[in-house]
Every structure is written in structure tokens, then in C-alpha cells.
Amino acid sequence: MDAAKPLQLVLITGMSGSGKSVALHALEDAGFYCVDNLPPELLEAFVAVERTHEARQIAVAIDVRSAASLPGLPQRLQVLRRQGLELTVLFLDAADDVLVRRFSETRRLHPLSVRGSTDQRRALLEALKLERELLAELREGALVIDTSHLRAAQLRSEVKALLAAEPHAPTLVFESFAFKRGVPLDADFVFDVRMLPNPHYEPDLRALTGLDEPVAAFLAGEPEVARMLAHIGDFLDHWLPGLARDHRSYVTVAVGCTGGQHRSVYLVERLAQRFAPHWPVLRRHRELDVRLAGPAPASQARTGAGNPSASAADGVHQAP
């Protein structure tokens, strides 16, 4: 193995039903050697073995299936970091109502579920609450991906794009979204732009998006939009150096409007243009991406079906 290039380790963790199996498969496709449901006690030994094999990229999934061993995992990760590993912790999350629906559709038990409960929904919500508590320390400082509205193909692309970003400076992820569909769980900063002039009320612009030139021209001509853009940009200019000094790998900036189609999309595009010369930048448009992916098929094939080690089939819709 090239001594100048450290071993890259990706730890995939997060909520049961959030898509961890899909993420692990994406890394396997990208050339990583992947292990699912590795006991935390074996992590250091596994890394040591892979070093002798001159591995360059490895990925492991560790989650609440190893609940008894989770408290010691953050300390193990610190030890590995001190050994010079390039370590990324990828935490997959989703809204509770989405996770409940995914478990209901797959008819699989949550790893923390108590068998024989008469109120399955209540039992599942209690299991999810406990799971969040057990994983809270791992989520802190991890790269969080909200899979609530993602299809499997979208999640695979998202994982590959994030891990391909420059690792030596915080990567800025600018995301547009619709408030009517909820705030992204992975957002570090959320900006509400619903008070700005809305192209939705212009008949010629209603069917277009913030990616289209007529909408961009309309919004560019509005002083309030320019002021909002400047304020968000100045805020990030001030605080990003501090986040970099705090060794943050990713900063997700979410910009929301009513429908996630015009104003938020336009502002995300302009912010990405402003910061791209100085920082690694990724952009995503949650509602537009969902619309382009098309409706989910009535009968969903789930990742992990037939795989006893997959939890709740990991819940992200497979592409038709």
C-alpha cells in the first residue's frame, strides 16, 4: 500500500430502516471491501488484518444490532484516528413516520422490538426512541444523510458523491427543500426564504423551476432576494473558517421555501456558485430530485429482502 495514502475507513451506521444496506452496496460497487454487522469489539482487529492485506478502502456497518457494545465504539474510533486512518462516519437517518411505514411494509421486527406486543406501532416508536438514544453519540460529528425522501438509486449516488469530495476541507452541501414536506434531518443550518417574492404566482413561471433562466431572471431582479443571498453568504463566510478549525468534514446548508421548486432552488444554485471557488461544494434539490426520480412503484422491492442480517430491509425504495 502507498505509504503516502492512508487507509480509508467508512463506518456506516444509523437508524434501522434508513438505508444502510443500500449505502454499503454503493461502497462495494465503488471498490470498497465491505463488512455488514461487524461487532465493535472486532473493529481494530479487522483494520489491522486489512492493513496486512494492503487494503486501501474498507467499509463496515455497525448499528444497534450490536447495542451492548455501542458505548465503547466512539473511543475505538478515536484510537483508529490517532493511527492515521482516513475515517468517515456516515450516519443514515429518516423521520420516525417514514421508518414506521417502512417496517410496516416489510413486516420485519425492529432489532430492539419486544416480541408479543399488542400495540405494534407504539412498540416500534418506543424502539426507535431507544435506538436514537443509543446512537446519539455516534451521530454527533458524523456525516448525516436524511433518506426520508430518497430512492435507492439517489442514495447510492449521494454516498458516492459525498465520499468523492475533497477530504482536507469541509465540503459544503447546499440543499433546497419544501417546508411542506419537512425540514431535512441532515441540515446543519436552515434558512427560511418563504417571505421572498414567489414565482409560483406568475402564470408563465409556475411550471418552471429555479434552474430555468426565466425564473432566475425574475428572482435576480428582486432586491429582497439579493439581500437574502448576501445575508446567507456573509453568515457562512464568517462561520465556515471556525467550522474548518473544528475539523468538520461536511456542512449542510438547507434553504427552504413552500414548494422547493423556485426560490430555494435558485438560492442554492447561487450560493454554490459563490462558494465553489473556495470550498468543495455539492448541491442537491430534494423536491426536484424526487420529481425526476418519478413515483415509487406500488409494490416496492426492498434492499435486504432474503438477507437475514439486513434490518428492516433498510427501507429505501429500490428503483423500478
BAKOLKE-489654 format. One record per residue: residue number from 0; residue in three letters; x negated, y, z negated of N, C-alpha, C in turn. Coordinates in steps of 0.05 Angstrom, whole numbers, plus 5000, padded with zeros to 4 digits. Atoms other than C-alpha are relative to their C-alpha. Layout:
BEGIN
DRENNU    i   aa  n_c1  n_c2  n_c3  ca_c1  ca_c2  ca_c3  c_c1  c_c2  c_c3
DRENNU  NUM  ala     X     Y     Z      X      Y      Z     X     Y     Z
...
REM end
This chain:
BEGIN
DRENNU    i   aa  n_c1  n_c2  n_c3  ca_c1  ca_c2  ca_c3  c_c1  c_c2  c_c3
DRENNU    0  met  4983  4976  5000   5000   5000   5000  4983  5025  5000
DRENNU    1  asp  5015  4975  4999   4975   5070   5017  5000  5013  4972
DRENNU    2  ala  5002  4989  5027   4948   5098   4951  5010  5028  4998
DRENNU    3  ala  4991  4972  5000   4968   5168   4972  5030  5001  4999
DRENNU    4  lys  4971  5000  5000   5041   5148   4977  5011  4983  4977
DRENNU    5  pro  4991  5016  5023   5074   5127   4911  5023  4982  5008
DRENNU    6  leu  4977  5017  4997   5124   5071   4906  5025  5015  4995
DRENNU    7  gln  4974  4987  5002   5194   5097   4917  5020  4981  4988
DRENNU    8  leu  4980  5016  5013   5246   5070   4869  5026  5016  4999
DRENNU    9  val  4974  4988  5002   5320   5087   4875  5017  4983  4982
DRENNU   10  leu  4982  5013  5018   5365   5069   4817  5028  5008  5007
DRENNU   11  ile  4972  4994  4994   5438   5064   4837  5017  4992  4976
DRENNU   12  thr  4982  5005  5023   5487   5070   4780  5025  5016  5004
DRENNU   13  gly  4975  4985  4998   5555   5100   4766  5024  4983  4992
DRENNU   14  met  4975  5011  5008   5627   5083   4756  5007  4975  5016
DRENNU   15  ser  4990  5024  4986   5655   5014   4773  5022  5008  5020
DRENNU   16  gly  4980  4992  4980   5694   5021   4838  4992  5025  5015
DRENNU   17  ser  5007  4974  4987   5656   5083   4861  4984  4996  5026
DRENNU   18  gly  5013  5005  4974   5619   5050   4920  4970  4993  4997
DRENNU   19  lys  5028  5006  5004   5553   5026   4891  4990  4979  5019
DRENNU   20  ser  5008  5021  4981   5551   4964   4935  4996  5012  5028
DRENNU   21  val  5003  4987  4974   5561   5007   4997  4973  5016  5001
DRENNU   22  ala  5025  4985  5001   5503   5052   4975  4976  4982  5001
DRENNU   23  leu  5023  5019  5000   5458   4992   4962  4996  4988  5027
DRENNU   24  his  5002  5011  4973   5474   4963   5030  4988  5021  5019
DRENNU   25  ala  5012  4979  4983   5457   5031   5062  4970  5001  4997
DRENNU   26  leu  5029  5000  5004   5389   5029   5030  4986  4975  5011
DRENNU   27  glu  5011  5025  4988   5378   4957   5051  4997  5004  5030
DRENNU   28  asp  5002  4995  4972   5393   4978   5122  4978  5019  5007
DRENNU   29  ala  5021  4981  4996   5343   5034   5114  4972  4989  4994
DRENNU   30  gly  5026  5012  5005   5287   4986   5096  4992  4996  4971
DRENNU   31  phe  5006  5004  5029   5291   4984   5020  5004  4970  4993
DRENNU   32  tyr  4995  5026  5012   5283   4919   4982  5019  5004  4977
DRENNU   33  cys  4978  4993  5019   5347   4917   4941  5007  4977  4982
DRENNU   34  val  4991  5020  5019   5369   4880   4879  5025  5011  4986
DRENNU   35  asp  4976  4991  5013   5440   4885   4851  5002  4988  4972
DRENNU   36  asn  4994  5009  5027   5458   4880   4777  4975  4990  4986
DRENNU   37  leu  5025  5008  5013   5386   4877   4752  5002  5007  4970
DRENNU   38  pro  5000  4993  5029   5383   4873   4675  4979  5021  4994
DRENNU   39  pro  5020  4979  5006   5349   4936   4649  4974  4990  4988
DRENNU   40  glu  5024  5011  5012   5300   4894   4609  4980  4990  5020
DRENNU   41  leu  5018  5011  4979   5271   4867   4674  4990  5021  5019
DRENNU   42  leu  5007  4979  4981   5263   4934   4709  4970  5004  5003
DRENNU   43  glu  5029  4995  4999   5190   4946   4691  4985  4976  5012
DRENNU   44  ala  5013  5023  4989   5170   4875   4706  5006  4997  5030
DRENNU   45  phe  4994  5001  4972   5206   4878   4773  4983  5020  5016
DRENNU   46  val  5017  4980  4986   5169   4942   4792  4972  4990  5001
DRENNU   47  ala  5028  5009  5000   5103   4911   4772  4996  4978  5021
DRENNU   48  val  5002  5021  4980   5116   4850   4816  5000  5012  5028
DRENNU   49  glu  4999  4987  4973   5135   4894   4875  4975  5015  5007
DRENNU   50  arg  5026  4986  4996   5071   4934   4866  4980  4979  5011
DRENNU   51  thr  5019  5020  4991   5031   4869   4875  5007  4992  5029
DRENNU   52  his  4992  5007  4973   5071   4857   4939  4996  5024  5019
DRENNU   53  glu  5005  4975  4984   5051   4927   4963  5026  5011  5012
DRENNU   54  ala  4974  4988  4991   5124   4948   4968  4998  5030  5001
DRENNU   55  arg  4999  4971  4998   5138   5019   4989  5027  5012  4990
DRENNU   56  gln  4973  4989  5007   5213   5027   4977  5016  4977  4988
DRENNU   57  ile  4982  5020  5013   5256   4988   4927  5024  5015  4988
DRENNU   58  ala  4975  4989  5012   5326   4999   4901  5013  4979  4983
DRENNU   59  val  4986  5018  5018   5363   4969   4843  5026  5013  4991
DRENNU   60  ala  4975  4991  5011   5434   4974   4819  5003  4990  4971
DRENNU   61  ile  4996  5006  5028   5444   4977   4744  5024  5016  4990
DRENNU   62  asp  4976  4986  5008   5511   4994   4713  5011  4988  4975
DRENNU   63  val  4987  5008  5025   5560   4978   4658  5002  4970  4997
DRENNU   64  arg  5001  5029  5003   5556   4904   4673  4977  4992  4981
DRENNU   65  ser  5021  5004  5020   5493   4910   4630  5004  5018  4977
DRENNU   66  ala  4993  4980  5020   5528   4951   4578  4983  4999  4975
DRENNU   67  ala  5015  5002  5025   5490   4924   4518  4971  5011  5003
DRENNU   68  ser  5028  4992  4996   5423   4943   4549  4997  5029  5010
DRENNU   69  leu  5001  4973  4988   5441   5012   4577  4987  5021  4982
DRENNU   70  pro  5012  4979  5016   5419   5054   4516  4970  5003  5004
DRENNU   71  gly  5029  4998  4997   5346   5037   4528  4990  5007  5028
DRENNU   72  leu  5008  4996  4973   5347   5050   4603  4987  5027  5005
DRENNU   73  pro  5014  4974  4995   5331   5125   4603  4971  5000  4991
DRENNU   74  gln  5028  5002  5009   5268   5111   4563  4983  4984  5019
DRENNU   75  arg  5015  5016  4980   5247   5057   4612  4995  5016  5025
DRENNU   76  leu  5004  4984  4976   5257   5106   4669  4978  5021  4995
DRENNU   77  gln  5021  4981  5006   5212   5157   4634  4972  4986  5002
DRENNU   78  val  5026  5015  4998   5157   5104   4628  4992  4996  5029
DRENNU   79  leu  5006  5004  4971   5162   5089   4703  4992  5026  5013
DRENNU   80  arg  5008  4974  4989   5159   5163   4720  4971  5007  4992
DRENNU   81  arg  5028  4994  5009   5095   5170   4679  4980  4983  5015
DRENNU   82  gln  5017  5017  4985   5067   5113   4720  4996  5010  5029
DRENNU   83  gly  5003  4988  4974   5073   5156   4782  5020  4992  5021
DRENNU   84  leu  4979  5008  4980   5135   5127   4815  5015  5025  5010
DRENNU   85  glu  4981  4980  4989   5177   5170   4861  5028  4989  4994
DRENNU   86  leu  4975  5011  5010   5242   5157   4823  5024  5018  5006
DRENNU   87  thr  4974  4987  4996   5312   5177   4844  5022  4985  4987
DRENNU   88  val  4977  5013  5012   5373   5162   4802  5025  5010  5015
DRENNU   89  leu  4976  4994  4984   5435   5160   4846  5025  4991  4984
DRENNU   90  phe  4976  5007  5016   5500   5164   4806  5025  5005  5017
DRENNU   91  leu  4975  4998  4984   5565   5149   4843  5023  5003  4981
DRENNU   92  asp  4977  4993  5017   5629   5177   4814  5025  5003  5017
DRENNU   93  ala  4974  4995  4987   5702   5184   4831  5020  5007  4979
DRENNU   94  ala  4979  4993  5019   5764   5212   4799  5014  4975  4989
DRENNU   95  asp  4988  5024  5013   5799   5166   4750  5024  4989  5015
DRENNU   96  asp  4977  5010  4985   5863   5163   4791  4992  4985  5025
DRENNU   97  val  5010  5014  4976   5823   5142   4852  4990  4972  4991
DRENNU   98  leu  5011  5025  5009   5787   5088   4812  5022  4981  4992
DRENNU   99  val  4977  5017  5008   5853   5062   4783  5013  4989  5025
DRENNU  100  arg  4987  5010  4976   5882   5057   4853  4982  4979  5014
DRENNU  101  arg  5018  5020  4987   5820   5020   4879  5001  4973  4985
DRENNU  102  phe  4998  5025  5015   5823   4969   4823  5027  4987  5004
DRENNU  103  ser  4973  5011  4995   5898   4961   4834  5001  4986  5027
DRENNU  104  glu  5000  5011  4974   5887   4948   4908  4984  4974  5002
DRENNU  105  thr  5017  5024  4998   5831   4897   4898  5008  4979  4980
DRENNU  106  arg  4991  5019  5020   5865   4865   4837  4977  4986  4985
DRENNU  107  arg  5023  5010  5014   5798   4857   4803  4999  5013  4973
DRENNU  108  leu  5003  4989  5027   5783   4868   4729  4976  5018  4998
DRENNU  109  his  5023  4983  5006   5740   4925   4706  4982  4984  4981
DRENNU  110  pro  5018  5015  5018   5677   4898   4672  5005  5003  4971
DRENNU  111  leu  4995  4995  5028   5699   4928   4606  5029  4995  4992
DRENNU  112  ser  4972  5005  5006   5771   4907   4611  5004  4977  4980
DRENNU  113  val  4993  5021  5018   5803   4865   4557  5022  4983  5013
DRENNU  114  arg  4980  5017  4987   5839   4806   4586  5025  4997  4983
DRENNU  115  gly  4975  5005  5014   5912   4796   4569  5015  5025  4992
DRENNU  116  ser  4986  4976  5007   5932   4869   4561  5026  5002  5015
DRENNU  117  thr  4974  4998  4987   6005   4881   4575  5003  5026  5016
DRENNU  118  asp  4999  4975  4985   5994   4953   4599  4974  5003  5015
DRENNU  119  gln  5024  5002  4985   5943   4944   4654  4988  5028  5006
DRENNU  120  arg  5011  4974  4993   5938   5018   4674  4987  5013  4976
DRENNU  121  arg  5012  4988  5025   5927   5041   4602  4974  4987  4993
DRENNU  122  ala  5024  5015  5006   5876   4986   4591  4977  5009  5019
DRENNU  123  leu  5021  4992  4981   5839   5007   4655  4990  5028  4994
DRENNU  124  leu  5008  4973  5007   5839   5081   4636  4982  5000  4975
DRENNU  125  glu  5017  5002  5024   5810   5063   4568  4973  4989  5007
DRENNU  126  ala  5025  5011  4991   5757   5021   4602  4983  5021  5015
DRENNU  127  leu  5014  4979  4986   5739   5079   4648  4989  5021  4981
DRENNU  128  lys  5009  4981  5020   5734   5126   4589  4975  4990  4986
DRENNU  129  leu  5023  5012  5014   5687   5079   4553  4976  4999  5019
DRENNU  130  glu  5022  5001  4980   5646   5070   4617  4987  5027  5003
DRENNU  131  arg  5012  4973  4998   5637   5145   4624  4982  5007  4976
DRENNU  132  glu  5016  4995  5024   5612   5149   4553  4974  4984  5001
DRENNU  133  leu  5024  5017  4999   5562   5092   4563  4980  5010  5021
DRENNU  134  leu  5017  4991  4978   5536   5123   4628  4993  5030  4999
DRENNU  135  ala  5004  4971  5001   5535   5196   4605  4971  5009  5002
DRENNU  136  glu  5029  4992  5000   5460   5199   4592  4987  4995  5027
DRENNU  137  leu  5011  5005  4974   5444   5168   4659  5009  5020  5020
DRENNU  138  arg  4989  4981  4982   5489   5216   4695  4986  5027  4998
DRENNU  139  glu  5014  4975  5005   5453   5275   4664  4974  5001  5016
DRENNU  140  gly  5024  4997  4984   5400   5297   4714  4999  4982  5024
DRENNU  141  ala  5000  5017  4976   5419   5244   4766  5011  5016  5024
DRENNU  142  leu  4987  4990  4976   5439   5259   4837  5027  4987  5001
DRENNU  143  val  4972  5010  5002   5515   5253   4834  5013  5003  5027
DRENNU  144  ile  4983  4999  4976   5558   5235   4894  5028  4993  4993
DRENNU  145  asp  4971  5004  5004   5633   5242   4889  5011  4985  5024
DRENNU  146  thr  4990  5017  4978   5662   5185   4931  5031  5000  5001
DRENNU  147  ser  4971  5001  5001   5735   5202   4916  5013  5001  5028
DRENNU  148  his  4988  4996  4974   5748   5223   4988  4983  4989  5023
DRENNU  149  leu  5019  5010  4979   5693   5185   5025  5008  4972  5010
DRENNU  150  arg  4999  5027  4989   5699   5126   5072  4972  4988  4998
DRENNU  151  ala  5026  5014  5002   5644   5073   5072  4979  5012  5018
DRENNU  152  ala  5019  4990  4981   5611   5100   5135  4989  5027  4991
DRENNU  153  gln  5008  4974  5009   5610   5170   5106  4980  4998  4977
DRENNU  154  leu  5018  5004  5023   5578   5146   5041  4973  4990  5009
DRENNU  155  arg  5026  5010  4990   5525   5107   5078  4983  5023  5012
DRENNU  156  ser  5014  4978  4987   5507   5169   5119  4990  5020  4978
DRENNU  157  glu  5007  4981  5021   5507   5213   5056  4976  4990  4985
DRENNU  158  val  5023  5011  5016   5459   5167   5018  4975  5002  5016
DRENNU  159  lys  5024  4999  4984   5411   5163   5076  4990  5029  5004
DRENNU  160  ala  5008  4973  4997   5412   5238   5087  4987  5012  4975
DRENNU  161  leu  5011  4989  5025   5400   5255   5014  4972  4989  4994
DRENNU  162  leu  5026  5012  5006   5342   5207   5007  4979  5007  5020
DRENNU  163  ala  5019  4992  4980   5310   5231   5071  4991  5029  4996
DRENNU  164  ala  5007  4972  5005   5307   5303   5044  4973  5003  4987
DRENNU  165  glu  5026  4994  5011   5242   5335   5022  5000  4996  4970
DRENNU  166  pro  4998  5006  5029   5227   5307   4952  4986  5019  4982
DRENNU  167  his  5016  4983  5017   5180   5362   4928  5012  5026  4994
DRENNU  168  ala  4986  4976  5007   5230   5418   4924  5030  4993  4998
DRENNU  169  pro  4972  5006  5002   5303   5420   4903  5015  5002  5027
DRENNU  170  thr  4984  4999  4976   5349   5403   4960  5027  5013  4994
DRENNU  171  leu  4974  4987  5004   5409   5449   4966  5021  4986  5017
DRENNU  172  val  4978  5012  4986   5473   5414   4984  5024  5019  4999
DRENNU  173  phe  4978  4982  4998   5526   5463   5007  5025  4985  5009
DRENNU  174  glu  4976  5016  4994   5596   5433   5007  5025  5018  4999
DRENNU  175  ser  4974  4987  5000   5663   5462   5028  5021  4980  4992
DRENNU  176  phe  4979  5018  5009   5727   5435   4998  5026  5015  4997
DRENNU  177  ala  4974  4988  5005   5801   5447   4987  5007  4996  4971
DRENNU  178  phe  4992  5002  5028   5824   5463   4916  5024  4982  4997
DRENNU  179  lys  4975  5016  5003   5890   5428   4931  4994  4970  4998
DRENNU  180  arg  5008  5028  5002   5851   5362   4934  4979  4996  4978
DRENNU  181  gly  5017  5003  5023   5809   5375   4872  4972  5010  5005
DRENNU  182  val  5028  4990  5000   5740   5402   4855  4981  4976  5002
DRENNU  183  pro  5019  5022  4998   5682   5357   4876  4987  4994  4973
DRENNU  184  leu  5012  5007  5025   5655   5318   4817  4970  5004  5000
DRENNU  185  asp  5029  4997  4999   5584   5326   4841  4990  5028  5002
DRENNU  186  ala  5008  4972  4997   5584   5402   4842  4985  5010  4976
DRENNU  187  asp  5014  4986  5021   5532   5440   4801  5011  5028  4997
DRENNU  188  phe  4988  4973  5001   5562   5508   4819  5025  4999  5018
DRENNU  189  val  4975  4999  4985   5633   5521   4843  5008  5029  5004
DRENNU  190  phe  4992  4973  4994   5654   5585   4878  5028  4999  5013
DRENNU  191  asp  4972  4999  4991   5728   5600   4889  5003  5024  5019
DRENNU  192  val  4998  4978  4981   5739   5641   4953  5029  5003  5011
DRENNU  193  arg  4972  4999  4991   5815   5636   4957  5011  5029  5001
DRENNU  194  met  4990  4973  4999   5822   5711   4947  4992  5015  5025
DRENNU  195  leu  5010  4987  4975   5788   5726   5014  5022  4998  5022
DRENNU  196  pro  4981  5001  4977   5828   5741   5078  5000  4972  5013
DRENNU  197  asn  4997  5028  4991   5855   5676   5105  5008  4998  5030
DRENNU  198  pro  4993  5003  4971   5852   5659   5180  5024  4982  5004
DRENNU  199  his  4977  5017  4997   5908   5609   5168  5025  5016  5008
DRENNU  200  tyr  4977  4983  4994   5957   5667   5174  4998  5014  5026
DRENNU  201  glu  5002  4990  4973   5931   5686   5242  5007  4977  5020
DRENNU  202  pro  4991  5022  4983   5970   5644   5293  4979  4988  5019
DRENNU  203  asp  5020  5010  4981   5912   5639   5342  4977  4986  4986
DRENNU  204  leu  5022  5012  5015   5864   5616   5287  5008  4976  4983
DRENNU  205  arg  4991  5020  5020   5907   5569   5246  4990  4972  5006
DRENNU  206  ala  5008  5028  4994   5888   5505   5283  4970  4997  5002
DRENNU  207  leu  5029  5001  4998   5814   5523   5286  4988  4996  4972
DRENNU  208  thr  5014  5003  5025   5761   5515   5232  4978  5022  4998
DRENNU  209  gly  5022  4981  5004   5704   5556   5202  4976  4995  5018
DRENNU  210  leu  5022  5006  4982   5658   5522   5252  5005  5013  5028
DRENNU  211  asp  4993  4989  4974   5694   5555   5311  4994  5030  5000
DRENNU  212  glu  5008  4973  4997   5670   5622   5337  5022  5021  4994
DRENNU  213  pro  4980  4980  5006   5737   5659   5335  5005  5003  4970
DRENNU  214  val  4997  4998  5029   5745   5643   5261  4976  5013  4987
DRENNU  215  ala  5024  4988  5010   5673   5661   5247  4999  5030  5005
DRENNU  216  ala  4999  4971  4993   5682   5728   5283  5020  5015  4983
DRENNU  217  phe  4979  4988  5017   5746   5742   5244  4989  5005  4972
DRENNU  218  leu  5009  4998  5027   5713   5728   5177  4975  5019  4998
DRENNU  219  ala  5023  4982  5000   5648   5764   5195  5008  5029  5000
DRENNU  220  gly  4990  4972  4999   5689   5827   5206  5014  5009  4975
DRENNU  221  glu  4986  4993  5025   5719   5826   5136  4979  5008  4978
DRENNU  222  pro  5020  4992  5020   5679   5867   5084  5000  4983  4975
DRENNU  223  glu  4999  5016  5025   5704   5824   5026  4985  4974  5004
DRENNU  224  val  5014  5026  4994   5676   5761   5060  4970  5005  4998
DRENNU  225  ala  5029  4994  5000   5608   5794   5070  4991  5005  4971
DRENNU  226  arg  5008  4995  5028   5608   5817   4997  4998  4974  4984
DRENNU  227  met  5001  5025  5014   5624   5747   4972  4975  4984  5008
DRENNU  228  leu  5024  5014  4990   5569   5717   5016  4975  5011  4986
DRENNU  229  ala  5024  4988  5012   5519   5767   4988  4998  4993  4970
DRENNU  230  his  5000  5005  5028   5540   5755   4916  4991  4971  4994
DRENNU  231  ile  5008  5028  5004   5534   5679   4921  4970  4996  5007
DRENNU  232  gly  5028  5002  4992   5467   5686   4957  4982  5012  4979
DRENNU  233  asp  5016  4987  5021   5440   5734   4905  4999  4983  4975
DRENNU  234  phe  4999  5017  5023   5462   5688   4849  4981  4976  5003
DRENNU  235  leu  5017  5022  4995   5426   5629   4880  4971  5008  5002
DRENNU  236  asp  5028  4990  4999   5364   5670   4895  4988  5003  4972
DRENNU  237  his  5010  4994  5027   5359   5688   4822  4995  4974  4984
DRENNU  238  trp  5002  5023  5018   5370   5619   4791  4986  4975  5012
DRENNU  239  leu  5012  5024  4988   5341   5569   4841  4971  4996  4991
DRENNU  240  pro  5027  5005  5009   5268   5581   4821  4999  4987  4972
DRENNU  241  gly  4999  5012  5026   5287   5564   4749  5008  4971  5001
DRENNU  242  leu  4992  5028  4997   5322   5501   4771  4977  4983  5011
DRENNU  243  ala  5023  5014  4989   5260   5482   4811  4979  4994  4978
DRENNU  244  arg  5019  5004  5022   5216   5492   4749  5010  4979  4981
DRENNU  245  asp  4988  5021  5018   5264   5446   4711  5000  4973  5013
DRENNU  246  his  5004  5026  4986   5247   5391   4762  5027  4989  5010
DRENNU  247  arg  4975  5009  4987   5317   5389   4792  4994  4991  5028
DRENNU  248  ser  5004  5010  4973   5317   5347   4855  5021  5010  5020
DRENNU  249  tyr  4978  4992  4984   5385   5368   4881  5018  5020  4986
DRENNU  250  val  4982  4981  5010   5431   5427   4871  5024  5001  5019
DRENNU  251  thr  4977  5000  4983   5502   5420   4898  5017  5025  4995
DRENNU  252  val  4985  4975  5001   5538   5486   4912  5026  4996  5015
DRENNU  253  ala  4974  5005  4988   5612   5476   4925  5015  5027  5003
DRENNU  254  val  4985  4976  4993   5653   5531   4959  5028  4991  5008
DRENNU  255  gly  4973  5010  4995   5728   5521   4957  5020  5022  5008
DRENNU  256  cys  4977  4983  4993   5789   5553   4990  5025  4982  4998
DRENNU  257  thr  4975  5015  5003   5861   5530   4995  5000  4974  5015
DRENNU  258  gly  4998  5024  4983   5855   5481   5053  4973  4988  5007
DRENNU  259  gly  5026  5011  4993   5780   5472   5060  4994  5000  5030
DRENNU  260  gln  5002  5001  4971   5785   5489   5134  4987  5025  5012
DRENNU  261  his  5010  4975  4987   5767   5562   5147  4979  5014  4983
DRENNU  262  arg  5018  4982  5015   5737   5607   5093  4977  4985  4987
DRENNU  263  ser  5021  5015  5013   5698   5555   5053  4980  4988  5020
DRENNU  264  val  5017  5011  4980   5671   5523   5116  4981  5021  5012
DRENNU  265  tyr  5016  4977  4989   5648   5590   5144  4978  5008  4980
DRENNU  266  leu  5020  4991  5020   5613   5609   5079  4978  4979  4996
DRENNU  267  val  5020  5021  5002   5578   5542   5073  4980  5001  5023
DRENNU  268  glu  5018  4998  4977   5551   5549   5143  4981  5024  4998
DRENNU  269  arg  5017  4976  5003   5525   5620   5129  4980  4997  4978
DRENNU  270  leu  5019  5005  5022   5494   5600   5063  4978  4981  5008
DRENNU  271  ala  5021  5019  4990   5459   5541   5095  4980  5014  5018
DRENNU  272  gln  5018  4986  4982   5431   5587   5148  4982  5019  4984
DRENNU  273  arg  5016  4981  5016   5407   5637   5095  4978  4986  4986
DRENNU  274  phe  5019  5013  5017   5371   5586   5052  4982  4979  5014
DRENNU  275  ala  5016  5021  4986   5345   5536   5104  4971  5008  5005
DRENNU  276  pro  5028  4994  4996   5281   5575   5117  4983  4997  4975
DRENNU  277  his  5016  5001  5025   5260   5569   5044  5004  4975  4983
DRENNU  278  trp  4994  5023  5016   5292   5506   5016  5010  4978  5018
DRENNU  279  pro  4987  5021  4985   5311   5437   5041  5031  5003  4997
DRENNU  280  val  4971  4994  5001   5385   5444   5059  5016  4978  5013
DRENNU  281  leu  4980  5018  4987   5442   5395   5072  5027  5014  4998
DRENNU  282  arg  4974  4989  5001   5513   5414   5087  5021  4979  5004
DRENNU  283  arg  4978  5019  4996   5579   5377   5082  5026  5015  4999
DRENNU  284  his  4973  4988  5000   5651   5396   5096  5020  4978  4993
DRENNU  285  arg  4985  5023  5010   5693   5349   5054  5026  4995  5016
DRENNU  286  glu  4974  5004  4987   5761   5361   5086  4997  4995  5030
DRENNU  287  leu  5004  5005  4972   5735   5365   5157  4989  4972  5005
DRENNU  288  asp  5012  5026  4997   5694   5302   5148  5022  4978  4997
DRENNU  289  val  4978  5019  5003   5756   5265   5123  5018  5000  5024
DRENNU  290  arg  4982  4998  4977   5797   5291   5181  4987  4986  5025
DRENNU  291  leu  5014  5012  4977   5744   5269   5232  4999  4970  4997
DRENNU  292  ala  5001  5029  5004   5740   5200   5200  5026  4987  5006
DRENNU  293  gly  4974  5011  4993   5814   5191   5213  5013  4987  4975
DRENNU  294  pro  4986  5011  5023   5866   5160   5167  4990  4972  4994
DRENNU  295  ala  5009  5026  5009   5848   5099   5126  5020  4979  5011
DRENNU  296  pro  4981  5021  4991   5878   5034   5154  5017  4991  4978
DRENNU  297  ala  4981  5009  5021   5938   5006   5118  4989  4978  4983
DRENNU  298  ser  5013  5022  5016   5900   4944   5098  4970  5004  5000
DRENNU  299  gln  5028  4993  5002   5831   4960   5072  4983  4975  4994
DRENNU  300  ala  5021  5020  5007   5772   4912   5075  4982  5014  4981
DRENNU  301  arg  5016  4987  5021   5731   4926   5013  4972  4987  4999
DRENNU  302  thr  5027  5010  5004   5657   4921   5004  4999  4983  4975
DRENNU  303  gly  5003  5018  5023   5640   4863   4958  5021  4978  4999
DRENNU  304  ala  4980  5021  5000   5701   4821   4975  4986  4973  5004
DRENNU  305  gly  5014  5025  4998   5679   4750   4963  4973  4999  4986
DRENNU  306  asn  5025  4998  5014   5618   4774   4924  5005  5002  4970
DRENNU  307  pro  4993  4999  5029   5626   4757   4850  4985  5021  4985
DRENNU  308  ser  5016  4980  5015   5572   4807   4830  5009  5028  5005
DRENNU  309  ala  4991  4973  4994   5607   4866   4861  5023  5007  4982
DRENNU  310  ser  4979  4992  5019   5650   4906   4813  5022  5015  5015
DRENNU  311  ala  4976  4988  4987   5720   4923   4839  4996  5005  5029
DRENNU  312  ala  5007  4997  4972   5693   4914   4909  4988  5027  5006
DRENNU  313  asp  5012  4974  4999   5662   4982   4895  5016  5020  5016
DRENNU  314  gly  4980  4980  4996   5722   5016   4922  4999  5020  5022
DRENNU  315  val  5000  4980  4979   5701   5058   4982  5011  4987  5025
DRENNU  316  his  4986  5011  4977   5743   5049   5044  4980  4992  5022
DRENNU  317  gln  5016  5009  4977   5710   5009   5100  5011  5013  5025
DRENNU  318  ala  4992  4989  4974   5710   5039   5169  5016  4979  5015
DRENNU  319  pro  4984  5019  4985   5763   5008   5214  4984  4988  5023
REM end
